[in-house]
Amino acid sequence: MDVYDIAIIGGGPAGMMSAGRAAELGAKVILLEKNPTLGVKLLITGGGRSNITNAEYDVRTFLKKYKDDDKFLFSAFSQFDVTQSIKFFNDRGMPTKIEAGNRVFPVSDSSQSVWDVLVNKMKKEKVEIKTNAIVSGFEKEKNKIIAVKLKNGEKIYAKKFVLATGGTSRPETGSTGEGFEWLKELGHNVMTSNEALVPIALKDGWIKGLSGVTLQDIKLTTFQNNVKQEIHKGRLLFTHFGISGPTVLNMSRDVGELLKYGEVEIRLDLLPSLDHGMMNTRLQELFKIDDKKKIKNSLGSFIPSSLAPIVLKFSNIDEDKINNAVTREERMKLIEIIKGIPMQVSNLLGSDKAIVSSGGVDLTEVDFKTMQSKIIENLYLVGDVLNIDRPSGGYSLQLCWTTGWVAGSNVFDK
């Protein structure tokens, strides 16, 4: 009977990082992946470009993005942080670049570059890779796992195990939540999973005409019962169903919580850098210069032209009205709408569109110095199986690199 030092379940970013690191330290490692190929979800992250991390090099500042979970993560990040993650890829022939919001991407603009680094590392360290390996559960004795059971009846025996099966986002990539069920059977407390970073569907019919339009440097404010809730600034993408983009993804969980209590309105400020007084001055200047033009032909030089008809409609101003005929009251209404186009939330899109999913193993049941389970002594937990919320912008993949590397560094007894 072949007994491996380490069996890793899940060939995503955290699993591959764990496998390469453990094998580098001398472990005999097998990686089990249910899909025909490794890293299916990795290849579609960041629009196929893989936002590998966020270039905030101070660990404590970086970890604040994980909110209340930061206290659990410090010991892991003190071992392998953002600087070391970037160096890991750079040293293996993948140069990186920093874009807006400190997002770090491969210079190639291709997730394939990230995939290549991880797979080549595993090949170099002689990790045995078994694809189409559909796991059905574990064989256990007392509080230790002795084998992974495959659906074809095969058993994979090992001394230690790393679970890297991910959460429930993007189920077409294989993240269908079986890992959570196995963990419950093993005695772990698993928090309910829900969509954490998803696009938002809107009720407004005018949205469809803007599909594909991207707005930079906007502000979104959520309201419930006309009471201001949250403010988010950044980039927005209109889709045929509503809105998406980094800013929307990062606010989606809060919107989801609000929807439990009633209707939610989002107001879009097209020019957050200008207050009402500054806008009034600018519009007066514009209408004076273009005094004989129709307002629909002038407004596009002040706000995105694709939004001009929408703004005029909400302002109840005839788009064929001549600028010099616009009244003060109409100008004030125009400013009010430009600073807050109302959008009515319908719902969040389901987990099939989620970027990451919240939910997972209770963090108090994991030793973050090693990523070892406190329930099952020879089990290690990494990546999205952990109940950690994080924003978009590189924080999800960084969690995979850190927890994967820490588990890989500690799972093998030399």
C-alpha positions in Angstrom: 0.0 0.0 0.0 1.4 3.4 -1.1 1.3 5.9 1.7 2.0 9.5 0.9 3.4 12.0 3.4 0.8 14.6 2.3 -2.5 14.3 0.3 -3.9 17.6 -0.8 -7.5 17.8 -1.9 -8.2 20.6 -4.3 -6.0 21.9 -7.2 -6.8 25.6 -6.9 -4.3 28.3 -5.9 -4.1 27.4 -2.2 -3.8 23.7 -2.9 -1.1 24.2 -5.5 0.9 26.5 -3.3 0.6 24.0 -0.4 1.7 21.1 -2.6 4.7 22.9 -4.1 5.9 24.1 -0.7 5.5 20.8 1.1 7.3 18.9 -1.7 10.1 21.5 -1.7 10.7 20.5 2.0 11.0 16.9 1.0 7.5 15.5 1.4 6.0 12.9 -0.9 2.9 14.7 -2.0 -0.1 13.8 -4.1 -2.6 16.5 -5.2 -6.2 15.4 -6.0 -8.3 17.5 -8.3 -11.8 16.7 -9.4 -11.6 18.6 -12.7 -9.7 17.4 -15.8 -7.3 20.3 -15.3 -5.9 22.2 -12.3 -6.7 25.8 -11.4 -10.0 26.2 -13.4 -11.2 29.1 -11.2 -7.8 30.7 -11.1 -7.8 31.0 -14.8 -10.9 33.2 -14.8 -10.1 35.4 -11.8 -9.6 39.1 -12.4 -11.3 38.8 -15.8 -8.7 36.2 -16.8 -5.8 38.4 -15.7 -5.5 37.2 -12.0 -5.3 40.0 -9.5 -2.7 38.1 -7.4 -2.5 40.5 -4.5 -2.7 44.1 -3.3 0.5 46.1 -3.0 0.0 47.1 0.6 3.3 46.0 2.2 2.5 46.8 5.8 1.0 43.6 7.3 -1.2 45.3 9.9 -2.6 47.8 7.4 -3.2 45.0 4.8 -5.0 42.8 7.3 -7.4 45.6 8.3 -9.2 44.8 5.0 -10.3 41.5 6.5 -12.1 43.4 9.3 -12.6 41.3 12.4 -10.7 38.3 11.0 -7.4 40.2 11.0 -6.6 39.0 14.6 -6.6 35.4 13.3 -4.5 36.0 10.3 -1.5 37.9 11.7 0.6 34.8 12.6 0.1 33.4 9.1 0.9 36.7 7.4 4.0 37.2 9.6 5.4 34.0 7.8 4.4 34.8 4.2 3.1 38.2 3.3 2.5 40.4 0.3 6.1 41.1 -0.3 7.1 37.5 -0.2 4.1 36.5 -2.5 5.2 39.0 -5.2 8.8 37.8 -4.9 7.6 34.2 -5.2 6.2 34.9 -8.6 8.8 37.3 -9.8 11.6 34.9 -8.9 9.9 32.2 -11.1 9.9 34.3 -14.2 6.5 36.2 -13.8 7.0 39.9 -13.6 4.2 41.9 -12.1 2.8 45.4 -12.3 0.6 47.6 -10.0 -2.6 49.1 -11.3 -5.3 51.3 -9.8 -6.2 50.5 -6.2 -2.8 48.9 -5.7 -4.0 45.8 -7.6 -1.1 43.6 -8.6 -1.3 41.7 -12.0 1.1 39.7 -14.1 2.7 41.9 -16.7 1.4 39.4 -19.3 -2.2 40.3 -18.3 -2.9 36.6 -18.3 -3.9 34.2 -15.5 -2.1 31.6 -17.5 1.2 33.1 -16.2 0.2 32.5 -12.6 -1.0 29.0 -13.4 2.3 28.2 -15.1 4.4 29.3 -12.1 2.4 27.1 -9.7 2.3 24.1 -12.0 5.9 24.3 -12.9 6.8 24.6 -9.2 4.9 21.4 -8.5 6.5 19.6 -11.4 10.0 20.7 -10.3 9.3 19.4 -6.8 7.9 16.1 -8.2 4.3 16.5 -6.8 2.2 13.7 -8.0 -0.9 15.2 -9.7 -4.1 13.2 -10.0 -6.9 14.9 -12.0 -10.5 13.6 -12.5 -10.1 12.5 -8.9 -13.6 12.9 -7.4 -13.4 12.7 -3.6 -16.4 11.2 -1.7 -15.1 11.6 1.8 -12.5 10.6 4.4 -11.7 7.4 6.2 -11.0 8.2 9.8 -9.7 6.5 13.0 -10.3 8.3 16.2 -9.4 12.0 15.6 -7.1 11.3 12.6 -7.8 10.8 8.9 -6.1 7.8 7.4 -7.3 8.0 3.8 -9.2 9.9 1.2 -12.0 8.0 -0.5 -12.6 8.5 -4.2 -15.9 7.9 -5.9 -14.4 5.2 -8.1 -13.7 3.2 -4.9 -10.0 4.0 -4.8 -8.4 5.1 -1.5 -5.5 7.5 -1.1 -3.6 6.9 2.1 -1.4 9.6 3.7 0.1 10.7 7.0 -1.4 14.2 6.7 -4.0 16.0 4.6 -4.6 19.5 3.3 -8.2 20.5 2.4 -8.2 23.2 -0.3 -11.6 22.6 -1.9 -12.7 26.2 -1.9 -16.1 27.6 -1.1 -19.3 27.6 -3.2 -18.6 30.4 -5.7 -18.5 29.7 -9.4 -19.8 26.1 -9.1 -19.1 25.4 -12.8 -15.4 25.5 -11.8 -15.9 22.7 -9.2 -16.4 24.8 -6.1 -19.7 23.1 -5.1 -19.2 23.0 -1.3 -18.5 19.3 -0.7 -15.6 20.3 1.5 -17.9 22.0 4.0 -20.0 18.8 4.2 -16.9 16.6 4.9 -15.7 19.1 7.6 -19.1 18.9 9.3 -18.8 15.1 9.3 -15.3 15.4 10.8 -16.7 17.5 13.7 -15.9 21.0 12.5 -18.4 23.9 12.9 -19.0 25.3 9.5 -20.6 28.7 9.2 -23.3 29.1 6.5 -21.9 30.1 3.1 -23.5 32.9 1.1 -22.5 35.1 -1.8 -19.9 37.7 -0.7 -18.8 39.4 -3.8 -21.5 39.4 -6.5 -23.0 41.8 -9.1 -26.2 43.6 -8.2 -29.3 43.3 -10.3 -31.5 46.4 -10.7 -35.2 47.0 -11.4 -34.6 50.0 -13.6 -35.3 49.4 -17.3 -33.0 52.1 -18.5 -30.0 50.2 -17.3 -30.1 47.8 -20.2 -29.3 50.5 -22.7 -26.0 51.2 -20.9 -24.7 47.6 -20.9 -20.9 47.6 -21.3 -20.5 51.3 -20.2 -17.8 51.8 -17.5 -17.6 54.8 -15.2 -14.4 55.8 -13.4 -14.2 57.6 -10.1 -17.9 57.5 -9.1 -19.6 57.3 -5.7 -22.4 54.9 -4.8 -24.5 55.5 -1.7 -27.0 53.0 -0.4 -30.2 54.0 1.2 -33.0 52.2 3.0 -36.2 53.9 4.0 -34.5 57.1 2.8 -31.8 56.7 5.5 -28.1 56.7 4.2 -26.3 53.4 4.9 -23.0 53.0 3.2 -20.8 55.0 0.8 -18.4 53.4 -1.8 -16.2 55.1 -4.3 -14.4 53.7 -7.4 -15.3 52.1 -10.7 -18.7 51.0 -12.0 -19.7 48.7 -14.9 -23.2 48.6 -16.3 -24.5 45.3 -17.4 -27.7 44.1 -19.1 -29.0 43.1 -15.6 -27.7 45.9 -13.4 -24.2 46.9 -12.1 -20.9 45.3 -11.5 -17.2 46.2 -11.2 -14.9 46.3 -8.2 -16.9 49.0 -6.3 -20.2 47.1 -6.7 -18.6 43.7 -5.8 -17.2 45.2 -2.6 -20.6 46.6 -1.5 -22.7 43.6 -2.5 -22.6 41.8 0.9 -23.8 44.9 2.7 -26.6 45.4 0.1 -27.5 41.7 0.6 -27.9 42.3 4.4 -30.1 45.4 3.8 -32.4 43.5 1.4 -33.4 41.2 4.3 -35.1 44.3 5.9 -36.7 45.9 2.8 -36.2 47.9 -0.3 -32.7 49.2 -1.1 -31.9 52.2 -3.3 -28.4 53.0 -4.6 -27.7 56.6 -5.7 -25.0 57.2 -8.3 -22.9 60.3 -8.0 -21.3 60.9 -11.3 -19.0 63.7 -10.1 -18.1 63.1 -6.4 -15.2 65.5 -6.6 -17.5 68.5 -7.2 -19.9 69.8 -4.5 -23.3 71.4 -5.4 -21.8 74.9 -5.4 -19.0 74.0 -7.8 -21.3 72.2 -10.1 -23.7 75.1 -10.2 -20.8 77.4 -11.3 -19.6 74.9 -13.9 -23.1 74.4 -15.4 -23.7 78.2 -15.5 -20.4 78.6 -17.4 -21.3 75.7 -19.8 -24.8 77.1 -20.5 -23.3 80.6 -21.1 -20.7 79.3 -23.6 -23.1 77.0 -25.4 -26.1 79.3 -24.9 -27.7 78.5 -28.3 -27.2 74.8 -28.1 -29.6 72.2 -27.0 -29.0 70.9 -23.5 -28.7 67.3 -24.7 -25.7 68.3 -26.9 -23.9 70.2 -24.2 -24.3 68.0 -21.2 -22.1 65.2 -22.7 -19.1 67.4 -22.2 -19.8 67.7 -18.5 -20.9 64.1 -17.6 -20.5 60.8 -19.5 -22.5 61.3 -22.7 -24.2 57.9 -22.4 -25.7 59.1 -19.1 -26.9 62.5 -20.4 -30.4 61.3 -21.6 -30.9 59.5 -18.3 -30.0 62.5 -16.2 -32.3 64.8 -18.3 -35.2 62.3 -18.0 -34.8 62.1 -14.2 -34.6 65.9 -14.1 -37.8 66.3 -16.1 -36.0 68.6 -18.6 -36.8 68.4 -22.3 -33.6 67.2 -24.0 -34.2 69.6 -26.9 -34.4 72.6 -24.6 -32.0 75.4 -25.4 -29.4 76.1 -22.7 -30.2 79.7 -22.3 -33.8 78.7 -21.5 -32.9 76.4 -18.6 -34.3 77.8 -15.4 -32.6 78.0 -12.1 -35.0 75.4 -10.6 -34.2 73.0 -13.5 -30.5 73.6 -13.0 -30.8 72.8 -9.3 -32.7 69.6 -10.2 -30.1 68.6 -12.7 -27.4 69.0 -10.1 -29.4 66.9 -7.6 -29.7 64.1 -10.2 -26.1 64.2 -11.3 -25.1 63.9 -7.7 -27.5 61.0 -7.1 -29.1 59.1 -9.9 -31.5 56.7 -8.1 -31.2 53.0 -8.8 -33.6 50.4 -7.3 -32.0 47.1 -6.3 -33.8 44.0 -7.4 -31.5 41.3 -5.9 -28.0 40.0 -5.7 -27.0 37.6 -8.4 -26.6 34.0 -7.1 -23.4 32.1 -6.2 -23.0 31.2 -9.9 -21.7 34.8 -10.4 -20.0 35.1 -7.0 -16.3 36.0 -7.0 -15.7 34.6 -3.6 -18.1 33.1 -1.1 -18.3 33.8 2.6 -18.9 31.1 5.1 -16.6 28.2 6.0 -14.8 26.7 9.0 -15.1 28.5 12.3 -11.7 30.3 12.6 -11.4 29.5 16.3 -11.0 25.8 15.2 -7.8 26.5 13.2 -4.3 27.1 14.4 -3.2 29.9 12.1 0.5 29.4 13.0 0.4 26.2 11.0 -3.2 26.1 9.4 -3.7 22.8 11.4 -7.2 21.8 12.4 -7.8 21.8 16.2 -10.4 19.1 15.7 -8.6 16.6 13.4 -4.9 16.5 14.3 -3.5 15.6 10.8 -5.8 17.9 8.8 -4.8 21.4 7.5 -7.2 23.9 6.1 -6.4 26.6 3.5 -8.0 29.2 1.2 -11.7 29.5 0.8 -12.7 26.7 3.2 -12.0 29.3 5.9 -14.8 31.6 7.1 -13.0 34.8 6.1 -14.7 37.8 4.3 -12.4 39.9 2.1 -12.9 42.6 -0.5 -12.0 42.3 -4.1 -8.6 43.8 -5.1 -6.2 40.9 -4.6 -7.2 39.9 -1.1 -8.7 36.6 -1.9 -5.7 35.2 -3.8 -3.3 36.6 -1.2 -5.2 34.6 1.4 -4.6 31.5 -0.8 -0.9 32.2 -1.1 -0.4 32.8 2.6 -2.5 30.0 4.0 -1.2 27.6 1.3 2.4 28.4 2.0 2.0 28.2 5.8 0.3 24.9 5.6 2.9 23.6 3.1 5.7 24.7 5.4 4.2 23.1 8.5 2.5 20.0 7.4 5.6 17.8 6.8 7.5 16.3 9.7 11.0 15.9 8.3 
